[in-house]
């Protein structure tokens, strides 16, 4: 006995596939037109614990973890991950010096540079600027790319790290 398809099954399948296609196209068009923040970030670099980090609505504060898009940094065309995970340091009103030796707050060495490369900076940080550092001495952080805009920082919390 020959099986026959249900008469409406082909049209139902085409409707479902068409609706799915329209949803995917609509999602990507809308996503590209408006800024939808990421909810989860994956850190693969050695400068901070590897793992997954979730976006947080916590106010920025010294010591908190933040991510920043690498496109927002002065990085001399280095190949960087899309996002960098760092730790926010105290930033309002600090006299910051970044030179070939390292990063200084109010004249005190905070983090030594491993190379003489990177930006130089000397001045008071205003309320729109921040310094971000990795936990590792080998981290690529504000010692090399300088102060960052506070508005570009996204607070995160560890979710699953190793």
N, C-alpha and C positions, 0 to 999 in steps of 0.2 A: 504494500500500500504506500503510495507516494504521499509524503507530508507536504502540505502547503502552508505557506506563511500566512499569518493573520493579515487580512487585507489592510489594516491600518498600521501595521508594525513598521513598514518602511517610512511612511510619512511621519510617524511618531519619532523614529530614530533621527530623521533629518531635522525635525523641529528641535529636538534636544541638542544635537550637534550644533545647529545654528545658534541656539540660545547660549550655549557654552562659548562659542566663538565670539559672539557679541559681548558677553560678559568679560572675557579676557581682554578684548580690544578696548572696551570701555574702561576697565580697571587700569590698564597701562596708559591710556590717554589721560585719564583723570589724574593718575599718580604723577605723570610727567608735568601736568599743569599746576598742581598744587603741591605744597610740601607736606608729605606725610612722614613724620619721624619714624625711624626704625625703633623697634621695641627690644630687639636683642642684638648683641654684638658678640663676635667671636674673636678673641685675641690669640694670635699665633706667635707673637713676638716674645723674645726672652726678657724684655725689659720690665715686664709685669707678669704675674701669674697667668699661665695659659688657661683658657676656658671661656665660658659663656657669661656675659654680663647683661643685665636688664636695665633698660632706661628707668630713671627714677624722677619723681617730681620733687625731690628734696631741693631745698635752696643750696646754692653753691657755698661751700665753706672750706677753709684750709684743711687739707688732709683727705678730702673726699676724692673719689675716683671720677674721672671725666674722660669722655672721648671727644675727638676733634677730627673733622675731615682733613686728610692730608693735603687736599687741594687748597686749604686755607692757610697753609704754612709757606714760609720762605725756605725752600729745601734744595735749591740748585739742581733741579731735575733728577734727584735721587729716586730710585724705584722704591716706593713706600706702599704699605697696605692702604686700602681706602680710608680706614680710620686708625687713629693711634689712641691707645689707652694710656693715660698718665694720671698722676696725683697732683691735685691743686695745692699750691703753696700759698702762704700768706702773701697778699698782693697789694692791698690799699695803702698808699703812702710810703711804701718801701723805696729806699734809694737802691736801685738795681744797677749793677755793673756786670756786663758780659764782655770778656776779652779773651785773649788767647789762652789764659790760664784757667778760666772757669767762670762760674756764676757767683756773684757776691751780693749779699744783702747788707746794706749799711756798712760796707767795708769788710764784712766777715765772709770768708769763703764758705759757700754752701755746697757746691758741687764742682769738682775739678773736671776740666776737659781732658779727653784722651788724645785729641788732635787739636791743632791750632785753627782748624777750619771753622767756618760758620760766621754768623753775624757778630757785630760788636754793638753794644748798647750801653748808655750811661745816662740815667735819669730817674726821676720819681715816677712810679707807676700811678696812673690815674684810675678812676673807678671803672673804666672800660677795658683795662688791660690786666692780664694775669700771667703768671709764670707756672708752667707745668713741668713736672719731672717724673721720670721713671724710677722704679725702685732699684734698678741695676745701675752700676757705675758705667756700663756700656750702652745705656739707653740713649736713643736719639730723641732729645727733648729741648726745652727752652735754652739750654746751654749753647745749642747750635742754631736754632731758628728764631730765638728771641721771644719777647712777650707776644702773647696771643690775645685776640679779642674775647672778652668774657662772653659776649653774645654768641660766639661760635662753639662754646663748650656745652656738652650734653652730660648731665650727671648720670652715673650708672652705679649699680650695686652688683657685687658678685652673685652669680646664680649657681654655677657649677664650675669649679676651678680645680686645677691639679698642679 
